[in-house]
Every structure is written in C-alpha cells, then in structure tokens.
C-alpha cells in the first residue's frame, strides 16, 4: 500500500511546518500559554489568513473537506511543533458541529467568521459525574418559542476561554446516559444568564466551567450520532498530535544523549540506554502504524473500508499509554531538567498528559474499541 502524501497533503504539511518554524520556540510558547485565552490571538488570526482554519471545514461549508490523511498530517506536524492554538477543539470538533447542525440564519451570521478565524466556538458537553466521554448529561432544555432555555452546568469546556459561542448538549427528554432526548444547542457567549469561570488544564491551556440559568438557546439539528461522528475525527487528530509530540520528544532526547558526556563517553553509547531508546522508537512506529490503519479505514479514503471508528479508538487506546511511557522515559534521560519548562520535554509531556486523558483515557478507549469491534 502506498502511504506517500499527495501533492495537496504535502502543501498542507509544509504550511503547518512553516507556521511552526516562523512562530514557535519555547520562550514564545510560554508567552502564548500565559495569554488569558491560553494561546496568541495573533497566531489564530494568522492561521485564519493562511486558510488553515477554513481548510478543516467541509467543502460544502467553504472548507477543503480534508480526508483523514490530511487531518492526521496537519495535526502531527502541529504536534511536533507543540502548537497551543486549539484547532482540534474549536474548529475540527465544535466548528464542524456548528456547520453541520446550524440553521441557515445561524450559518449566515456565524459561519463566515468561523471560517476566517474572527470568531470561535467551543463544545460544552462534559459535566461533573460523567466519565470518559459518555452521554451522561443532566443539563435541561425547556422549549421556549422557536428555541429553548437551558439550565444546568458544564464543568469541563477545553479551550472555551474567550470563545464567542458554545455548542451545548442538553436534554429535552430522556434520562442521563440515554442517547434519546439529547440535543445540541447554540448559545452566544454574551447570553444573559450564562456564567463562565476559567481555569488551567495540566498542559497550561485554558478551560472554562459554565453555568446556565434559563439561558436562551437555538437548536442545532442532530444529536448523539452527530456528536459521536465529530468526536471520532477529533480523536484521530488528537492521536496524530500525540504522535507528533512523541516524535519531537524522542528526537530532542536523542540529540541530548549524543552530546551529553558521562564517564568520558556520550550517554548514547551506553547499551542499556540504547535498548530503552530502541523500545521507544518501536512504540512510535507502532503508534504511526495504528494511525495509518485508521486513515485507510475511513470511508471514501484511497483504500476505503469499514471500521473507521474502531480503528481510531484502537489507535487512541494504544497511544494514550505508550505516549505517557515515552514521556516518562525521555524525562528520566534528561534527569531533573526534564520536568522543567526550560526544555521541550517538559512541555510535551504535559500535553501528552491531557491528550491521553481527554475526552477519555486509554482504558475507556480500549473498552470502546472492543465494544465496537464486537
């Protein structure tokens, strides 16, 4: 099977890599994370100008309709650069959900701004008491005219700080955990009765907790099935980003081992270290193979087949645990410096902590993989 990138995919990869080389080093990354929204607005505007934000939307919505190969290629490159701009959460997940479910009037007001990066939306789904991305939703939607009013809380909204609107999951019927009665609703950030409080996740990015007190909302078409489909593609992107981070940490550590002297010889010359690095190299290649399996499993890909979601969850299940083990090893090779913000290893490992646990951990992904496969 030919895994060579197409000319378009190579151009997208080069665009992402150019953005990283022009805009990123560790000092600037720290400065970006310190911003109130957890990333640089200038960088977000630049991604809009470059067309990378718009490219992630479907072709019918004004984007490029990227397939799984292109999505994985872009996010692996961004992961290698340790990019903090929330393209997965705000565009690939929430942005595409909005485009798929919004009414014509909502699309006219919001979609052009989402495509050019002048507005952002975030998905408000997970509540306290929910575990591993399930459908445990207590928030309620009470019909009110052409829309509804929402009541409840959403405790974990990654990359929601400074968002212009939220896609909220809420029930107008059914019990928590039931897919029936679960709907998607759109709420502007300035809606009366909506309260948001910001907090930082383990990797330094910003999340918000939302409280709804009879907040007016407009319904989007779709429900649990649409949410699951969007989450599958986002999970592939998260797996690809984690793969890029793993490769970055491995490469940086290999350079360090080749130059750091101990007992009059480079650390890389010691056989025990060589064996441990070889094991982590194998883990990276296994992770890459699983991502590629997911890519070719996508319906409509060059080698179409069934089981796209199955392959994605299988990749996530493996990468979640393998990436943390790799991060631990790379930190140990660096000694105490490995956990500091002075090295990319510390930055990357914190990102891997979040990617391996959000929206579900490796064990839950494995259970989901087994359930789908069964």
HELIX and SHEET records of a PDB file:
HELIX    1   1 UNK A    7  UNK A   23  1                                  17    
HELIX    2   2 UNK A   26  UNK A   33  1                                   8    
HELIX    3   3 UNK A   41  UNK A   50  1                                  10    
HELIX    4   4 UNK A   52  UNK A   55  1                                   4    
HELIX    5   5 UNK A   59  UNK A   61  5                                   3    
HELIX    6   6 UNK A   68  UNK A   80  1                                  13    
HELIX    7   7 UNK A   87  UNK A   87  1                                   1    
HELIX    8   8 UNK A   88  UNK A   93  3                                   6    
HELIX    9   9 UNK A   94  UNK A  101  1                                   8    
HELIX   10  10 UNK A  104  UNK A  116  1                                  13    
HELIX   11  11 UNK A  224  UNK A  259  1                                  36    
HELIX   12  12 UNK A  267  UNK A  269  5                                   3    
HELIX   13  13 UNK A  271  UNK A  297  1                                  27    
HELIX   14  14 UNK A  308  UNK A  334  1                                  27    
HELIX   15  15 UNK A  335  UNK A  339  5                                   5    
HELIX   16  16 UNK A  344  UNK A  355  1                                  12    
HELIX   17  17 UNK A  362  UNK A  373  1                                  12    
SHEET    1   A 6 UNK A 121  UNK A 124  0                                        
SHEET    2   A 6 UNK A 165  UNK A 171  1                                        
SHEET    3   A 6 UNK A 182  UNK A 188 -1                                        
SHEET    4   A 6 UNK A 206  UNK A 220 -1                                        
SHEET    5   A 6 UNK A 147  UNK A 158 -1                                        
SHEET    6   A 6 UNK A 140  UNK A 144 -1                                        
SHEET    1   B 5 UNK A 121  UNK A 124  0                                        
SHEET    2   B 5 UNK A 165  UNK A 171  1                                        
SHEET    3   B 5 UNK A 182  UNK A 188 -1                                        
SHEET    4   B 5 UNK A 206  UNK A 220 -1                                        
SHEET    5   B 5 UNK A 194  UNK A 200 -1                                        
SHEET    1   C 2 UNK A 261  UNK A 262  0                                        
SHEET    2   C 2 UNK A 265  UNK A 266 -1                                        
END                                                                             
